[in-house]
Amino acid sequence: AGPIGEEERMSIHRAAPTYEEQSNTSDLLETGIKVIDLICPFAKGGKVGLFGGAGVGKTVNMMELIRNIAIEHSGYSVFAGVGERTR
């Protein structure tokens, strides 16, 4: 916990980057979860979405991904629980 120490700020209400401005490299994110890295590797800097039935481990997988990105890669994650419900 503490200050993030951002170097640059950007508004969330801005135009999307053009196709040319987007990264065209295919670097893969090493998640630290061997099954995910083998079967469905994620692009570094991309978006990750998990969906499935109740009680199959979506939240556990997402929390593990967030932890690995924060600790192993010294990165940041943004989590949006879209469609989540309370029990």
A tleap script that builds the chain and sets N, CA, C and O, in Angstrom:
source leaprc.protein.ff14SB
mol = sequence {
  NALA GLY PRO ILE GLY GLU GLU GLU ARG MET
  SER ILE HIE ARG ALA ALA PRO THR TYR GLU
  GLU GLN SER ASN THR SER ASP LEU LEU GLU
  THR GLY ILE LYS VAL ILE ASP LEU ILE CYS
  PRO PHE ALA LYS GLY GLY LYS VAL GLY LEU
  PHE GLY GLY ALA GLY VAL GLY LYS THR VAL
  ASN MET MET GLU LEU ILE ARG ASN ILE ALA
  ILE GLU HIE SER GLY TYR SER VAL PHE ALA
  GLY VAL GLY GLU ARG THR CARG
}
set mol.1.N position { 0.839 -1.180 0.000 }
set mol.1.CA position { 0.000 0.000 0.000 }
set mol.1.C position { 0.878 1.234 0.000 }
set mol.1.O position { 2.018 1.209 0.463 }
set mol.2.N position { 0.334 2.297 -0.520 }
set mol.2.CA position { 1.076 3.540 -0.595 }
set mol.2.C position { 0.899 4.189 -1.942 }
set mol.2.O position { 0.124 3.713 -2.771 }
set mol.3.N position { 1.616 5.276 -2.166 }
set mol.3.CA position { 1.470 5.979 -3.440 }
set mol.3.C position { 1.993 5.143 -4.608 }
set mol.3.O position { 2.974 4.412 -4.473 }
set mol.4.N position { 1.330 5.261 -5.744 }
set mol.4.CA position { 1.727 4.513 -6.935 }
set mol.4.C position { 2.963 5.131 -7.567 }
set mol.4.O position { 3.810 4.411 -8.095 }
set mol.5.N position { 3.081 6.442 -7.522 }
set mol.5.CA position { 4.244 7.105 -8.118 }
set mol.5.C position { 4.128 7.187 -9.630 }
set mol.5.O position { 5.079 6.878 -10.348 }
set mol.6.N position { 2.969 7.601 -10.113 }
set mol.6.CA position { 2.749 7.664 -11.555 }
set mol.6.C position { 3.641 8.717 -12.187 }
set mol.6.O position { 3.941 9.743 -11.577 }
set mol.7.N position { 4.058 8.453 -13.406 }
set mol.7.CA position { 4.889 9.390 -14.137 }
set mol.7.C position { 4.069 10.180 -15.147 }
set mol.7.O position { 4.470 11.268 -15.562 }
set mol.8.N position { 2.936 9.643 -15.539 }
set mol.8.CA position { 2.113 10.280 -16.554 }
set mol.8.C position { 0.648 10.015 -16.235 }
set mol.8.O position { 0.291 8.918 -15.806 }
set mol.9.N position { -0.182 10.999 -16.442 }
set mol.9.CA position { -1.620 10.846 -16.218 }
set mol.9.C position { -2.347 11.002 -17.543 }
set mol.9.O position { -1.957 11.807 -18.389 }
set mol.10.N position { -3.422 10.214 -17.714 }
set mol.10.CA position { -4.246 10.299 -18.911 }
set mol.10.C position { -5.702 10.260 -18.501 }
set mol.10.O position { -6.068 9.584 -17.539 }
set mol.11.N position { -6.519 10.976 -19.221 }
set mol.11.CA position { -7.949 10.975 -18.967 }
set mol.11.C position { -8.552 9.657 -19.445 }
set mol.11.O position { -8.115 9.103 -20.454 }
set mol.12.N position { -9.539 9.162 -18.734 }
set mol.12.CA position { -10.212 7.945 -19.192 }
set mol.12.C position { -11.209 8.263 -20.305 }
set mol.12.O position { -11.681 7.358 -20.993 }
set mol.13.N position { -11.528 9.538 -20.483 }
set mol.13.CA position { -12.455 9.972 -21.527 }
set mol.13.C position { -11.651 10.537 -22.697 }
set mol.13.O position { -11.648 11.746 -22.930 }
set mol.14.N position { -10.984 9.672 -23.417 }
set mol.14.CA position { -10.194 10.105 -24.561 }
set mol.14.C position { -10.474 9.163 -25.734 }
set mol.14.O position { -11.024 8.076 -25.555 }
set mol.15.N position { -10.097 9.587 -26.907 }
set mol.15.CA position { -10.316 8.765 -28.101 }
set mol.15.C position { -9.434 7.522 -28.050 }
set mol.15.O position { -8.328 7.551 -27.510 }
set mol.16.N position { -9.933 6.446 -28.611 }
set mol.16.CA position { -9.165 5.200 -28.660 }
set mol.16.C position { -7.947 5.387 -29.562 }
set mol.16.O position { -8.000 6.158 -30.520 }
set mol.17.N position { -6.843 4.685 -29.262 }
set mol.17.CA position { -5.660 4.815 -30.120 }
set mol.17.C position { -5.929 4.231 -31.508 }
set mol.17.O position { -6.718 3.298 -31.657 }
set mol.18.N position { -5.274 4.782 -32.504 }
set mol.18.CA position { -5.418 4.251 -33.858 }
set mol.18.C position { -4.722 2.900 -33.945 }
set mol.18.O position { -3.960 2.526 -33.054 }
set mol.19.N position { -4.984 2.188 -35.003 }
set mol.19.CA position { -4.381 0.871 -35.187 }
set mol.19.C position { -2.857 0.973 -35.233 }
set mol.19.O position { -2.160 0.108 -34.703 }
set mol.20.N position { -2.347 2.013 -35.856 }
set mol.20.CA position { -0.896 2.191 -35.969 }
set mol.20.C position { -0.251 2.482 -34.621 }
set mol.20.O position { 0.908 2.130 -34.399 }
set mol.21.N position { -0.998 3.126 -33.715 }
set mol.21.CA position { -0.457 3.469 -32.397 }
set mol.21.C position { -0.408 2.273 -31.456 }
set mol.21.O position { 0.326 2.291 -30.468 }
set mol.22.N position { -1.171 1.250 -31.749 }
set mol.22.CA position { -1.211 0.086 -30.875 }
set mol.22.C position { 0.023 -0.777 -31.093 }
set mol.22.O position { 0.595 -0.817 -32.182 }
set mol.23.N position { 0.414 -1.462 -30.032 }
set mol.23.CA position { 1.588 -2.330 -30.103 }
set mol.23.C position { 1.295 -3.511 -31.017 }
set mol.23.O position { 0.221 -4.106 -30.938 }
set mol.24.N position { 2.238 -3.849 -31.877 }
set mol.24.CA position { 2.037 -4.987 -32.768 }
set mol.24.C position { 2.947 -6.161 -32.411 }
set mol.24.O position { 3.076 -7.103 -33.193 }
set mol.25.N position { 3.568 -6.112 -31.258 }
set mol.25.CA position { 4.400 -7.231 -30.828 }
set mol.25.C position { 3.515 -8.304 -30.217 }
set mol.25.O position { 2.409 -8.026 -29.752 }
set mol.26.N position { 4.003 -9.503 -30.226 }
set mol.26.CA position { 3.224 -10.612 -29.682 }
set mol.26.C position { 3.924 -11.199 -28.453 }
set mol.26.O position { 4.069 -12.417 -28.340 }
set mol.27.N position { 4.352 -10.337 -27.541 }
set mol.27.CA position { 4.961 -10.807 -26.303 }
set mol.27.C position { 3.894 -11.487 -25.457 }
set mol.27.O position { 2.769 -10.998 -25.352 }
set mol.28.N position { 4.250 -12.607 -24.862 }
set mol.28.CA position { 3.299 -13.343 -24.042 }
set mol.28.C position { 3.523 -13.045 -22.568 }
set mol.28.O position { 4.658 -12.895 -22.115 }
set mol.29.N position { 2.433 -12.963 -21.837 }
set mol.29.CA position { 2.488 -12.736 -20.399 }
set mol.29.C position { 2.680 -14.073 -19.705 }
set mol.29.O position { 1.867 -14.985 -19.859 }
set mol.30.N position { 3.750 -14.185 -18.947 }
set mol.30.CA position { 3.992 -15.398 -18.174 }
set mol.30.C position { 3.180 -15.290 -16.891 }
set mol.30.O position { 3.540 -14.541 -15.983 }
set mol.31.N position { 2.080 -16.041 -16.816 }
set mol.31.CA position { 1.147 -15.896 -15.702 }
set mol.31.C position { 1.616 -16.596 -14.439 }
set mol.31.O position { 1.190 -16.232 -13.344 }
set mol.32.N position { 2.472 -17.578 -14.563 }
set mol.32.CA position { 2.870 -18.362 -13.401 }
set mol.32.C position { 1.948 -19.540 -13.159 }
set mol.32.O position { 2.186 -20.338 -12.252 }
set mol.33.N position { 0.900 -19.659 -13.957 }
set mol.33.CA position { -0.012 -20.801 -13.884 }
set mol.33.C position { 0.258 -21.633 -15.133 }
set mol.33.O position { -0.124 -21.240 -16.235 }
set mol.34.N position { 0.909 -22.772 -14.969 }
set mol.34.CA position { 1.428 -23.543 -16.095 }
set mol.34.C position { 0.358 -23.953 -17.096 }
set mol.34.O position { 0.591 -23.912 -18.304 }
set mol.35.N position { -0.811 -24.348 -16.608 }
set mol.35.CA position { -1.879 -24.789 -17.507 }
set mol.35.C position { -2.335 -23.638 -18.405 }
set mol.35.O position { -2.546 -23.834 -19.602 }
set mol.36.N position { -2.486 -22.450 -17.839 }
set mol.36.CA position { -2.909 -21.288 -18.634 }
set mol.36.C position { -1.822 -20.909 -19.633 }
set mol.36.O position { -2.123 -20.630 -20.793 }
set mol.37.N position { -0.564 -20.895 -19.201 }
set mol.37.CA position { 0.537 -20.547 -20.099 }
set mol.37.C position { 0.643 -21.526 -21.266 }
set mol.37.O position { 1.044 -21.136 -22.362 }
set mol.38.N position { 0.290 -22.787 -21.046 }
set mol.38.CA position { 0.393 -23.805 -22.089 }
set mol.38.C position { -0.815 -23.803 -23.017 }
set mol.38.O position { -0.656 -23.800 -24.237 }
set mol.39.N position { -2.015 -23.804 -22.455 }
set mol.39.CA position { -3.227 -23.990 -23.262 }
set mol.39.C position { -3.730 -22.693 -23.889 }
set mol.39.O position { -4.087 -22.680 -25.068 }
set mol.40.N position { -3.766 -21.613 -23.130 }
set mol.40.CA position { -4.278 -20.339 -23.678 }
set mol.40.C position { -3.435 -19.177 -23.174 }
set mol.40.O position { -3.866 -18.451 -22.279 }
set mol.41.N position { -2.240 -18.986 -23.730 }
set mol.41.CA position { -1.381 -17.888 -23.272 }
set mol.41.C position { -2.010 -16.530 -23.564 }
set mol.41.O position { -2.715 -16.359 -24.559 }
set mol.42.N position { -1.744 -15.567 -22.682 }
set mol.42.CA position { -2.284 -14.217 -22.807 }
set mol.42.C position { -1.223 -13.286 -23.375 }
set mol.42.O position { -0.037 -13.432 -23.079 }
set mol.43.N position { -1.655 -12.328 -24.191 }
set mol.43.CA position { -0.740 -11.322 -24.736 }
set mol.43.C position { -0.409 -10.302 -23.655 }
set mol.43.O position { -1.289 -9.872 -22.909 }
set mol.44.N position { 0.851 -9.919 -23.571 }
set mol.44.CA position { 1.271 -8.918 -22.588 }
set mol.44.C position { 0.637 -7.578 -22.941 }
set mol.44.O position { 0.687 -7.136 -24.088 }
set mol.45.N position { 0.042 -6.941 -21.941 }
set mol.45.CA position { -0.626 -5.668 -22.156 }
set mol.45.C position { -2.043 -5.793 -22.673 }
set mol.45.O position { -2.702 -4.784 -22.927 }
set mol.46.N position { -2.523 -7.015 -22.832 }
set mol.46.CA position { -3.869 -7.231 -23.354 }
set mol.46.C position { -4.900 -7.362 -22.261 }
set mol.46.O position { -4.627 -7.097 -21.090 }
set mol.47.N position { -6.087 -7.774 -22.658 }
set mol.47.CA position { -7.190 -7.945 -21.724 }
set mol.47.C position { -7.389 -9.424 -21.461 }
set mol.47.O position { -7.162 -10.257 -22.339 }
set mol.48.N position { -7.815 -9.746 -20.248 }
set mol.48.CA position { -8.074 -11.126 -19.857 }
set mol.48.C position { -9.491 -11.193 -19.322 }
set mol.48.O position { -9.887 -10.363 -18.503 }
set mol.49.N position { -10.251 -12.162 -19.772 }
set mol.49.CA position { -11.608 -12.345 -19.270 }
set mol.49.C position { -11.836 -13.796 -18.906 }
set mol.49.O position { -11.424 -14.697 -19.637 }
set mol.50.N position { -12.481 -14.024 -17.796 }
set mol.50.CA position { -12.824 -15.379 -17.371 }
set mol.50.C position { -14.332 -15.465 -17.233 }
set mol.50.O position { -14.959 -14.592 -16.633 }
set mol.51.N position { -14.908 -16.508 -17.783 }
set mol.51.CA position { -16.336 -16.715 -17.612 }
set mol.51.C position { -16.588 -18.200 -17.418 }
set mol.51.O position { -15.800 -19.037 -17.859 }
set mol.52.N position { -17.669 -18.512 -16.769 }
set mol.52.CA position { -18.013 -19.904 -16.507 }
set mol.52.C position { -19.113 -19.986 -15.477 }
set mol.52.O position { -19.630 -18.971 -15.011 }
set mol.53.N position { -19.458 -21.194 -15.135 }
set mol.53.CA position { -20.536 -21.429 -14.185 }
set mol.53.C position { -20.136 -21.089 -12.760 }
set mol.53.O position { -18.988 -20.748 -12.475 }
set mol.54.N position { -21.119 -21.191 -11.876 }
set mol.54.CA position { -20.890 -20.887 -10.461 }
set mol.54.C position { -20.013 -21.958 -9.823 }
set mol.54.O position { -20.208 -23.152 -10.051 }
set mol.55.N position { -19.053 -21.521 -9.029 }
set mol.55.CA position { -18.240 -22.446 -8.246 }
set mol.55.C position { -17.166 -23.186 -9.003 }
set mol.55.O position { -16.719 -24.237 -8.544 }
set mol.56.N position { -16.726 -22.679 -10.157 }
set mol.56.CA position { -15.700 -23.383 -10.926 }
set mol.56.C position { -14.300 -22.796 -10.742 }
set mol.56.O position { -13.340 -23.323 -11.305 }
set mol.57.N position { -14.164 -21.714 -9.965 }
set mol.57.CA position { -12.843 -21.180 -9.647 }
set mol.57.C position { -12.422 -19.951 -10.423 }
set mol.57.O position { -11.228 -19.668 -10.514 }
set mol.58.N position { -13.362 -19.215 -10.984 }
set mol.58.CA position { -13.014 -18.003 -11.744 }
set mol.58.C position { -12.331 -16.970 -10.859 }
set mol.58.O position { -11.308 -16.402 -11.241 }
set mol.59.N position { -12.886 -16.725 -9.690 }
set mol.59.CA position { -12.324 -15.712 -8.794 }
set mol.59.C position { -10.950 -16.132 -8.296 }
set mol.59.O position { -10.056 -15.294 -8.181 }
set mol.60.N position { -10.766 -17.398 -8.003 }
set mol.60.CA position { -9.458 -17.893 -7.544 }
set mol.60.C position { -8.415 -17.688 -8.634 }
set mol.60.O position { -7.309 -17.227 -8.353 }
set mol.61.N position { -8.756 -18.025 -9.870 }
set mol.61.CA position { -7.818 -17.827 -10.978 }
set mol.61.C position { -7.504 -16.353 -11.187 }
set mol.61.O position { -6.345 -15.992 -11.391 }
set mol.62.N position { -8.514 -15.502 -11.139 }
set mol.62.CA position { -8.293 -14.073 -11.353 }
set mol.62.C position { -7.422 -13.482 -10.244 }
set mol.62.O position { -6.527 -12.684 -10.525 }
set mol.63.N position { -7.668 -13.858 -9.003 }
set mol.63.CA position { -6.854 -13.343 -7.899 }
set mol.63.C position { -5.409 -13.827 -8.018 }
set mol.63.O position { -4.484 -13.086 -7.685 }
set mol.64.N position { -5.204 -15.043 -8.481 }
set mol.64.CA position { -3.847 -15.561 -8.679 }
set mol.64.C position { -3.146 -14.804 -9.811 }
set mol.64.O position { -1.956 -14.504 -9.708 }
set mol.65.N position { -3.867 -14.498 -10.880 }
set mol.65.CA position { -3.286 -13.714 -11.972 }
set mol.65.C position { -2.891 -12.320 -11.496 }
set mol.65.O position { -1.805 -11.836 -11.814 }
set mol.66.N position { -3.773 -11.679 -10.734 }
set mol.66.CA position { -3.480 -10.341 -10.213 }
set mol.66.C position { -2.264 -10.383 -9.299 }
set mol.66.O position { -1.408 -9.501 -9.372 }
set mol.67.N position { -2.174 -11.394 -8.442 }
set mol.67.CA position { -1.033 -11.536 -7.542 }
set mol.67.C position { 0.267 -11.737 -8.317 }
set mol.67.O position { 1.280 -11.108 -8.011 }
set mol.68.N position { 0.237 -12.608 -9.313 }
set mol.68.CA position { 1.448 -12.873 -10.089 }
set mol.68.C position { 1.900 -11.642 -10.864 }
set mol.68.O position { 3.097 -11.374 -10.958 }
set mol.69.N position { 0.959 -10.896 -11.418 }
set mol.69.CA position { 1.332 -9.685 -12.150 }
set mol.69.C position { 1.940 -8.661 -11.200 }
set mol.69.O position { 2.927 -8.008 -11.540 }
set mol.70.N position { 1.360 -8.516 -10.012 }
set mol.70.CA position { 1.855 -7.530 -9.049 }
set mol.70.C position { 3.212 -7.921 -8.484 }
set mol.70.O position { 4.109 -7.082 -8.408 }
set mol.71.N position { 3.379 -9.165 -8.092 }
set mol.71.CA position { 4.598 -9.582 -7.395 }
set mol.71.C position { 5.699 -10.009 -8.358 }
set mol.71.O position { 6.836 -9.555 -8.229 }
set mol.72.N position { 5.389 -10.864 -9.311 }
set mol.72.CA position { 6.419 -11.410 -10.197 }
set mol.72.C position { 6.850 -10.424 -11.277 }
set mol.72.O position { 8.018 -10.406 -11.667 }
set mol.73.N position { 5.914 -9.598 -11.769 }
set mol.73.CA position { 6.222 -8.692 -12.875 }
set mol.73.C position { 6.259 -7.226 -12.454 }
set mol.73.O position { 6.487 -6.355 -13.293 }
set mol.74.N position { 6.042 -6.938 -11.176 }
set mol.74.CA position { 6.000 -5.562 -10.660 }
set mol.74.C position { 5.056 -4.691 -11.484 }
set mol.74.O position { 5.364 -3.540 -11.794 }
set mol.75.N position { 3.907 -5.257 -11.831 }
set mol.75.CA position { 2.941 -4.544 -12.663 }
set mol.75.C position { 1.690 -4.183 -11.894 }
set mol.75.O position { 1.594 -4.394 -10.685 }
set mol.76.N position { 0.736 -3.635 -12.620 }
set mol.76.CA position { -0.538 -3.213 -12.048 }
set mol.76.C position { -1.666 -3.920 -12.782 }
set mol.76.O position { -1.547 -4.234 -13.966 }
set mol.77.N position { -2.754 -4.165 -12.078 }
set mol.77.CA position { -3.935 -4.796 -12.658 }
set mol.77.C position { -5.158 -3.956 -12.349 }
set mol.77.O position { -5.236 -3.302 -11.309 }
set mol.78.N position { -6.106 -3.982 -13.263 }
set mol.78.CA position { -7.400 -3.339 -13.059 }
set mol.78.C position { -8.441 -4.440 -13.124 }
set mol.78.O position { -8.541 -5.139 -14.132 }
set mol.79.N position { -9.219 -4.605 -12.061 }
set mol.79.CA position { -10.229 -5.658 -11.997 }
set mol.79.C position { -11.614 -5.042 -12.063 }
set mol.79.O position { -11.912 -4.091 -11.340 }
set mol.80.N position { -12.454 -5.576 -12.921 }
set mol.80.CA position { -13.852 -5.146 -13.017 }
set mol.80.C position { -14.718 -6.391 -12.911 }
set mol.80.O position { -14.691 -7.248 -13.794 }
set mol.81.N position { -15.477 -6.491 -11.844 }
set mol.81.CA position { -16.364 -7.641 -11.640 }
set mol.81.C position { -17.683 -7.431 -12.356 }
set mol.81.O position { -18.700 -7.164 -11.716 }
set mol.82.N position { -17.682 -7.547 -13.660 }
set mol.82.CA position { -18.879 -7.305 -14.464 }
set mol.82.C position { -19.791 -8.520 -14.378 }
set mol.82.O position { -19.383 -9.643 -14.675 }
set mol.83.N position { -21.023 -8.279 -13.970 }
set mol.83.CA position { -21.978 -9.373 -13.874 }
set mol.83.C position { -21.897 -10.135 -12.573 }
set mol.83.O position { -22.591 -11.137 -12.402 }
set mol.84.N position { -21.062 -9.683 -11.646 }
set mol.84.CA position { -20.960 -10.359 -10.361 }
set mol.84.C position { -22.256 -10.203 -9.587 }
set mol.84.O position { -22.968 -9.209 -9.731 }
set mol.85.N position { -22.543 -11.174 -8.784 }
set mol.85.CA position { -23.730 -11.111 -7.943 }
set mol.85.C position { -23.320 -11.418 -6.518 }
set mol.85.O position { -22.249 -11.978 -6.283 }
set mol.86.N position { -24.152 -11.060 -5.580 }
set mol.86.CA position { -23.876 -11.377 -4.186 }
set mol.86.C position { -24.609 -12.646 -3.823 }
set mol.86.O position { -25.670 -12.952 -4.369 }
set mol.87.N position { -24.034 -13.372 -2.902 }
set mol.87.CA position { -24.665 -14.633 -2.482 }
set mol.87.C position { -25.359 -14.444 -1.173 }
set mol.87.O position { -25.951 -15.387 -0.647 }
savepdb mol mol.pdb
quit
